[in-house]
Amino acid sequence: MPRRPRLVRRSGADPRPAEGGLVRIGRSYRQHGIDGRFDAIVIGSGIGGLSAAALLARHAGRRVLVLERHYTAGGFTHTFARPGYEWDVGVHYVGQTRPGTLLRRAFDAITDGSLEWAD
């Protein structure tokens, strides 16, 4: 059964739309449904696309449109369920996140340092 579109208003210091931004979930692309002009268009909403969009919006003040062919954003951060079970299809290991490493600095920039890392 197809999922019904829903509109979610998000705010806060995370890699989601800038203050008061809107995320349309489960809605097919329609050119007439996209309002205004954008400084950047990001194709794909996996960790790379959402990170790029968040950095452009938050740190460069750009208006960014993210296009995704799946019914919801997130790339390999999705889960899916079958009767009695749920699977996480995403990344199961992220290495080299010691302080000062490139990957750690990237995560800290995207999340404003809000992630807690286990040793």
TIVO-2410 file (N, C-alpha, C; in nm, 3 decimals):
# residues 119
REC num residu      c1      c2      c3 atome chaine
REC   1      M   0.084  -0.117   0.000     N      A
REC   1      M   0.000   0.000   0.000    CA      A
REC   1      M   0.089   0.124   0.000     C      A
REC   2      P   0.067   0.222  -0.090     N      A
REC   2      P   0.151   0.341  -0.095    CA      A
REC   2      P   0.135   0.424   0.032     C      A
REC   3      R   0.245   0.487   0.070     N      A
REC   3      R   0.241   0.573   0.187    CA      A
REC   3      R   0.180   0.708   0.151     C      A
REC   4      R   0.106   0.763   0.245     N      A
REC   4      R   0.044   0.893   0.223    CA      A
REC   4      R   0.145   1.002   0.248     C      A
REC   5      P   0.144   1.109   0.166     N      A
REC   5      P   0.237   1.220   0.191    CA      A
REC   5      P   0.207   1.286   0.325     C      A
REC   6      R   0.312   1.333   0.389     N      A
REC   6      R   0.292   1.412   0.509    CA      A
REC   6      R   0.395   1.524   0.510     C      A
REC   7      L   0.361   1.632   0.575     N      A
REC   7      L   0.448   1.749   0.581    CA      A
REC   7      L   0.498   1.762   0.723     C      A
REC   8      V   0.629   1.776   0.739     N      A
REC   8      V   0.689   1.782   0.872    CA      A
REC   8      V   0.763   1.914   0.885     C      A
REC   9      R   0.734   1.990   0.991     N      A
REC   9      R   0.807   2.114   1.016    CA      A
REC   9      R   0.920   2.081   1.113     C      A
REC  10      R   1.042   2.121   1.077     N      A
REC  10      R   1.157   2.089   1.159    CA      A
REC  10      R   1.231   2.218   1.196     C      A
REC  11      S   1.297   2.217   1.309     N      A
REC  11      S   1.386   2.326   1.346    CA      A
REC  11      S   1.490   2.272   1.441     C      A
REC  12      G   1.596   2.348   1.464     N      A
REC  12      G   1.698   2.306   1.559    CA      A
REC  12      G   1.833   2.293   1.494     C      A
REC  13      A   1.933   2.266   1.574     N      A
REC  13      A   2.071   2.258   1.527    CA      A
REC  13      A   2.106   2.115   1.490     C      A
REC  14      D   2.044   2.064   1.389     N      A
REC  14      D   2.078   1.931   1.340    CA      A
REC  14      D   2.077   1.935   1.188     C      A
REC  15      P   2.121   1.827   1.121     N      A
REC  15      P   2.130   1.833   0.975    CA      A
REC  15      P   1.995   1.820   0.907     C      A
REC  16      R   1.900   1.895   0.951     N      A
REC  16      R   1.768   1.901   0.889    CA      A
REC  16      R   1.751   2.041   0.833     C      A
REC  17      P   1.641   2.072   0.770     N      A
REC  17      P   1.626   2.205   0.714    CA      A
REC  17      P   1.649   2.314   0.817     C      A
REC  18      A   1.698   2.428   0.769     N      A
REC  18      A   1.724   2.543   0.856    CA      A
REC  18      A   1.597   2.582   0.930     C      A
REC  19      E   1.609   2.664   1.031     N      A
REC  19      E   1.498   2.705   1.117    CA      A
REC  19      E   1.368   2.718   1.039     C      A
REC  20      G   1.269   2.641   1.082     N      A
REC  20      G   1.137   2.650   1.022    CA      A
REC  20      G   1.126   2.588   0.884     C      A
REC  21      G   1.231   2.521   0.836     N      A
REC  21      G   1.227   2.461   0.704    CA      A
REC  21      G   1.124   2.350   0.696     C      A
REC  22      L   1.083   2.317   0.576     N      A
REC  22      L   0.983   2.213   0.557    CA      A
REC  22      L   1.045   2.092   0.488     C      A
REC  23      V   1.003   1.975   0.529     N      A
REC  23      V   1.041   1.851   0.465    CA      A
REC  23      V   0.914   1.788   0.413     C      A
REC  24      R   0.907   1.762   0.282     N      A
REC  24      R   0.792   1.692   0.227    CA      A
REC  24      R   0.831   1.547   0.215     C      A
REC  25      I   0.754   1.461   0.277     N      A
REC  25      I   0.784   1.318   0.279    CA      A
REC  25      I   0.676   1.243   0.203     C      A
REC  26      G   0.719   1.155   0.113     N      A
REC  26      G   0.625   1.068   0.044    CA      A
REC  26      G   0.548   1.136  -0.067     C      A
REC  27      R   0.602   1.242  -0.123     N      A
REC  27      R   0.530   1.314  -0.227    CA      A
REC  27      R   0.610   1.308  -0.356     C      A
REC  28      S   0.547   1.273  -0.465     N      A
REC  28      S   0.615   1.268  -0.593    CA      A
REC  28      S   0.652   1.408  -0.639     C      A
REC  29      Y   0.763   1.417  -0.714     N      A
REC  29      Y   0.810   1.545  -0.766    CA      A
REC  29      Y   0.710   1.602  -0.866     C      A
REC  30      R   0.680   1.726  -0.848     N      A
REC  30      R   0.600   1.802  -0.943    CA      A
REC  30      R   0.664   1.940  -0.952     C      A
REC  31      Q   0.705   1.979  -1.070     N      A
REC  31      Q   0.775   2.106  -1.083    CA      A
REC  31      Q   0.693   2.221  -1.029     C      A
REC  32      H   0.564   2.220  -1.051     N      A
REC  32      H   0.481   2.331  -1.002    CA      A
REC  32      H   0.468   2.329  -0.850     C      A
REC  33      G   0.508   2.223  -0.785     N      A
REC  33      G   0.498   2.214  -0.639    CA      A
REC  33      G   0.621   2.267  -0.566     C      A
REC  34      I   0.725   2.306  -0.639     N      A
REC  34      I   0.847   2.358  -0.578    CA      A
REC  34      I   0.845   2.509  -0.594     C      A
REC  35      D   0.835   2.578  -0.481     N      A
REC  35      D   0.821   2.723  -0.482    CA      A
REC  35      D   0.957   2.792  -0.479     C      A
REC  36      G   0.968   2.897  -0.557     N      A
REC  36      G   1.083   2.985  -0.548    CA      A
REC  36      G   1.207   2.937  -0.617     C      A
REC  37      R   1.315   3.007  -0.587     N      A
REC  37      R   1.445   2.978  -0.645    CA      A
REC  37      R   1.537   2.920  -0.538     C      A
REC  38      F   1.634   2.844  -0.584     N      A
REC  38      F   1.728   2.781  -0.492    CA      A
REC  38      F   1.870   2.815  -0.535     C      A
REC  39      D   1.958   2.824  -0.438     N      A
REC  39      D   2.099   2.849  -0.466    CA      A
REC  39      D   2.171   2.720  -0.503     C      A
REC  40      A   2.120   2.608  -0.453     N      A
REC  40      A   2.182   2.478  -0.480    CA      A
REC  40      A   2.074   2.371  -0.484     C      A
REC  41      I   2.096   2.271  -0.569     N      A
REC  41      I   2.009   2.154  -0.574    CA      A
REC  41      I   2.097   2.033  -0.548     C      A
REC  42      V   2.059   1.953  -0.449     N      A
REC  42      V   2.133   1.833  -0.413    CA      A
REC  42      V   2.050   1.713  -0.455     C      A
REC  43      I   2.110   1.624  -0.533     N      A
REC  43      I   2.042   1.504  -0.579    CA      A
REC  43      I   2.080   1.390  -0.485     C      A
REC  44      G   1.981   1.336  -0.415     N      A
REC  44      G   2.004   1.226  -0.323    CA      A
REC  44      G   2.009   1.273  -0.179     C      A
REC  45      S   1.943   1.198  -0.092     N      A
REC  45      S   1.934   1.239   0.048    CA      A
REC  45      S   2.000   1.139   0.141     C      A
REC  46      G   2.107   1.077   0.093     N      A
REC  46      G   2.186   0.992   0.181    CA      A
REC  46      G   2.270   1.080   0.272     C      A
REC  47      I   2.363   1.020   0.346     N      A
REC  47      I   2.442   1.098   0.440    CA      A
REC  47      I   2.522   1.207   0.370     C      A
REC  48      G   2.572   1.179   0.249     N      A
REC  48      G   2.647   1.280   0.176    CA      A
REC  48      G   2.561   1.395   0.130     C      A
REC  49      G   2.446   1.364   0.070     N      A
REC  49      G   2.357   1.468   0.022    CA      A
REC  49      G   2.301   1.554   0.133     C      A
REC  50      L   2.255   1.490   0.241     N      A
REC  50      L   2.201   1.567   0.353    CA      A
REC  50      L   2.309   1.648   0.423     C      A
REC  51      S   2.431   1.594   0.431     N      A
REC  51      S   2.542   1.669   0.491    CA      A
REC  51      S   2.575   1.792   0.408     C      A
REC  52      A   2.585   1.773   0.277     N      A
REC  52      A   2.614   1.887   0.189    CA      A
REC  52      A   2.505   1.993   0.199     C      A
REC  53      A   2.379   1.949   0.198     N      A
REC  53      A   2.268   2.044   0.207    CA      A
REC  53      A   2.270   2.118   0.340     C      A
REC  54      A   2.295   2.046   0.449     N      A
REC  54      A   2.298   2.109   0.582    CA      A
REC  54      A   2.410   2.211   0.591     C      A
REC  55      L   2.528   2.176   0.541     N      A
REC  55      L   2.640   2.269   0.546    CA      A
REC  55      L   2.616   2.391   0.460     C      A
REC  56      L   2.562   2.372   0.340     N      A
REC  56      L   2.530   2.486   0.254    CA      A
REC  56      L   2.427   2.578   0.318     C      A
REC  57      A   2.324   2.520   0.377     N      A
REC  57      A   2.218   2.600   0.438    CA      A
REC  57      A   2.265   2.669   0.566     C      A
REC  58      R   2.329   2.594   0.654     N      A
REC  58      R   2.364   2.648   0.785    CA      A
REC  58      R   2.485   2.740   0.780     C      A
REC  59      H   2.591   2.698   0.712     N      A
REC  59      H   2.715   2.774   0.718    CA      A
REC  59      H   2.735   2.870   0.602     C      A
REC  60      A   2.667   2.847   0.491     N      A
REC  60      A   2.682   2.938   0.377    CA      A
REC  60      A   2.555   3.018   0.353     C      A
REC  61      G   2.450   2.992   0.430     N      A
REC  61      G   2.326   3.069   0.417    CA      A
REC  61      G   2.255   3.049   0.285     C      A
REC  62      R   2.274   2.937   0.222     N      A
REC  62      R   2.212   2.910   0.092    CA      A
REC  62      R   2.075   2.847   0.108     C      A
REC  63      R   1.990   2.870   0.008     N      A
REC  63      R   1.860   2.804   0.002    CA      A
REC  63      R   1.880   2.679  -0.083     C      A
REC  64      V   1.855   2.562  -0.022     N      A
REC  64      V   1.891   2.435  -0.084    CA      A
REC  64      V   1.767   2.348  -0.105     C      A
REC  65      L   1.759   2.287  -0.222     N      A
REC  65      L   1.654   2.190  -0.254    CA      A
REC  65      L   1.720   2.053  -0.260     C      A
REC  66      V   1.668   1.957  -0.184     N      A
REC  66      V   1.718   1.819  -0.188    CA      A
REC  66      V   1.612   1.734  -0.257     C      A
REC  67      L   1.652   1.665  -0.363     N      A
REC  67      L   1.562   1.576  -0.436    CA      A
REC  67      L   1.600   1.431  -0.406     C      A
REC  68      E   1.500   1.350  -0.379     N      A
REC  68      E   1.522   1.209  -0.347    CA      A
REC  68      E   1.417   1.125  -0.419     C      A
REC  69      R   1.457   1.014  -0.480     N      A
REC  69      R   1.361   0.930  -0.551    CA      A
REC  69      R   1.286   0.835  -0.459     C      A
REC  70      H   1.343   0.805  -0.343     N      A
REC  70      H   1.278   0.718  -0.247    CA      A
REC  70      H   1.165   0.795  -0.180     C      A
REC  71      Y   1.071   0.726  -0.116     N      A
REC  71      Y   0.957   0.795  -0.055    CA      A
REC  71      Y   0.993   0.871   0.071     C      A
REC  72      T   1.113   0.852   0.123     N      A
REC  72      T   1.155   0.929   0.240    CA      A
REC  72      T   1.305   0.954   0.233     C      A
REC  73      A   1.350   1.058   0.299     N      A
REC  73      A   1.491   1.095   0.297    CA      A
REC  73      A   1.572   1.003   0.386     C      A
REC  74      G   1.703   0.996   0.359     N      A
REC  74      G   1.791   0.925   0.450    CA      A
REC  74      G   1.887   0.825   0.390     C      A
REC  75      G   1.872   0.790   0.263     N      A
REC  75      G   1.965   0.694   0.204    CA      A
REC  75      G   1.966   0.564   0.280     C      A
REC  76      F   2.086   0.520   0.320     N      A
REC  76      F   2.099   0.393   0.392    CA      A
REC  76      F   2.077   0.407   0.542     C      A
REC  77      T   2.003   0.509   0.584     N      A
REC  77      T   1.967   0.521   0.725    CA      A
REC  77      T   1.827   0.468   0.750     C      A
REC  78      H   1.769   0.403   0.651     N      A
REC  78      H   1.632   0.351   0.661    CA      A
REC  78      H   1.626   0.223   0.743     C      A
REC  79      T   1.507   0.196   0.791     N      A
REC  79      T   1.476   0.065   0.847    CA      A
REC  79      T   1.354   0.013   0.772     C      A
REC  80      F   1.338  -0.117   0.773     N      A
REC  80      F   1.216  -0.172   0.717    CA      A
REC  80      F   1.172  -0.286   0.807     C      A
REC  81      A   1.044  -0.315   0.803     N      A
REC  81      A   0.988  -0.415   0.894    CA      A
REC  81      A   0.911  -0.520   0.816     C      A
REC  82      R   0.916  -0.638   0.868     N      A
REC  82      R   0.833  -0.749   0.825    CA      A
REC  82      R   0.771  -0.803   0.953     C      A
REC  83      P   0.662  -0.875   0.944     N      A
REC  83      P   0.593  -0.919   1.066    CA      A
REC  83      P   0.689  -0.973   1.173     C      A
REC  84      G   0.694  -0.902   1.284     N      A
REC  84      G   0.775  -0.945   1.397    CA      A
REC  84      G   0.921  -0.905   1.395     C      A
REC  85      Y   0.970  -0.842   1.286     N      A
REC  85      Y   1.111  -0.809   1.275    CA      A
REC  85      Y   1.129  -0.669   1.217     C      A
REC  86      E   1.241  -0.604   1.253     N      A
REC  86      E   1.278  -0.476   1.192    CA      A
REC  86      E   1.427  -0.481   1.160     C      A
REC  87      W   1.464  -0.435   1.041     N      A
REC  87      W   1.603  -0.434   0.998    CA      A
REC  87      W   1.649  -0.292   0.973     C      A
REC  88      D   1.773  -0.265   1.012     N      A
REC  88      D   1.839  -0.139   0.983    CA      A
REC  88      D   1.928  -0.166   0.862     C      A
REC  89      V   1.904  -0.097   0.752     N      A
REC  89      V   1.979  -0.125   0.630    CA      A
REC  89      V   2.103  -0.038   0.618     C      A
REC  90      G   2.130   0.044   0.717     N      A
REC  90      G   2.236   0.142   0.708    CA      A
REC  90      G   2.374   0.093   0.743     C      A
REC  91      V   2.459   0.189   0.761     N      A
REC  91      V   2.598   0.165   0.796    CA      A
REC  91      V   2.604   0.105   0.936     C      A
REC  92      H   2.681   0.000   0.952     N      A
REC  92      H   2.692  -0.065   1.082    CA      A
REC  92      H   2.822  -0.033   1.153     C      A
REC  93      Y   2.913   0.034   1.085     N      A
REC  93      Y   3.042   0.067   1.146    CA      A
REC  93      Y   3.091   0.198   1.088     C      A
REC  94      V   3.133   0.287   1.173     N      A
REC  94      V   3.197   0.412   1.131    CA      A
REC  94      V   3.330   0.417   1.205     C      A
REC  95      G   3.439   0.411   1.131     N      A
REC  95      G   3.570   0.406   1.194    CA      A
REC  95      G   3.644   0.539   1.188     C      A
REC  96      Q   3.759   0.542   1.252     N      A
REC  96      Q   3.848   0.658   1.250    CA      A
REC  96      Q   3.778   0.787   1.294     C      A
REC  97      T   3.711   0.781   1.409     N      A
REC  97      T   3.641   0.899   1.460    CA      A
REC  97      T   3.708   0.955   1.585     C      A
REC  98      R   3.837   0.926   1.601     N      A
REC  98      R   3.910   0.986   1.712    CA      A
REC  98      R   3.913   1.137   1.694     C      A
REC  99      P   3.922   1.213   1.804     N      A
REC  99      P   3.928   1.359   1.793    CA      A
REC  99      P   4.038   1.403   1.697     C      A
REC 100      G   4.005   1.496   1.610     N      A
REC 100      G   4.101   1.550   1.516    CA      A
REC 100      G   4.104   1.483   1.381     C      A
REC 101      T   4.046   1.362   1.368     N      A
REC 101      T   4.046   1.296   1.238    CA      A
REC 101      T   3.949   1.366   1.144     C      A
REC 102      L   3.969   1.349   1.016     N      A
REC 102      L   3.885   1.414   0.917    CA      A
REC 102      L   3.738   1.378   0.935     C      A
REC 103      L   3.710   1.249   0.953     N      A
REC 103      L   3.571   1.206   0.967    CA      A
REC 103      L   3.507   1.266   1.092     C      A
REC 104      R   3.581   1.268   1.203     N      A
REC 104      R   3.528   1.326   1.328    CA      A
REC 104      R   3.501   1.475   1.310     C      A
REC 105      R   3.591   1.547   1.246     N      A
REC 105      R   3.569   1.690   1.223    CA      A
REC 105      R   3.448   1.713   1.134     C      A
REC 106      A   3.427   1.627   1.035     N      A
REC 106      A   3.310   1.640   0.948    CA      A
REC 106      A   3.181   1.618   1.026     C      A
REC 107      F   3.176   1.511   1.106     N      A
REC 107      F   3.056   1.487   1.188    CA      A
REC 107      F   3.032   1.601   1.286     C      A
REC 108      D   3.139   1.651   1.348     N      A
REC 108      D   3.124   1.762   1.443    CA      A
REC 108      D   3.072   1.888   1.374     C      A
REC 109      A   3.118   1.914   1.251     N      A
REC 109      A   3.071   2.032   1.177    CA      A
REC 109      A   2.924   2.018   1.141     C      A
REC 110      I   2.884   1.901   1.098     N      A
REC 110      I   2.745   1.879   1.055    CA      A
REC 110      I   2.649   1.885   1.173     C      A
REC 111      T   2.692   1.833   1.288     N      A
REC 111      T   2.602   1.824   1.405    CA      A
REC 111      T   2.629   1.930   1.510     C      A
REC 112      D   2.714   2.027   1.479     N      A
REC 112      D   2.755   2.129   1.577    CA      A
REC 112      D   2.810   2.065   1.704     C      A
REC 113      G   2.879   1.952   1.689     N      A
REC 113      G   2.943   1.885   1.801    CA      A
REC 113      G   2.848   1.819   1.899     C      A
REC 114      S   2.725   1.794   1.857     N      A
REC 114      S   2.625   1.740   1.950    CA      A
REC 114      S   2.628   1.588   1.965     C      A
REC 115      L   2.707   1.518   1.884     N      A
REC 115      L   2.715   1.371   1.898    CA      A
REC 115      L   2.804   1.333   2.015     C      A
REC 116      E   2.766   1.228   2.085     N      A
REC 116      E   2.851   1.171   2.189    CA      A
REC 116      E   2.916   1.046   2.132     C      A
REC 117      W   3.047   1.037   2.148     N      A
REC 117      W   3.121   0.926   2.090    CA      A
REC 117      W   3.164   0.830   2.200     C      A
REC 118      A   3.147   0.701   2.177     N      A
REC 118      A   3.194   0.598   2.271    CA      A
REC 118      A   3.340   0.570   2.243     C      A
REC 119      D   3.415   0.545   2.347     N      A
REC 119      D   3.558   0.513   2.329    CA      A
REC 119      D   3.577   0.366   2.303     C      A
***
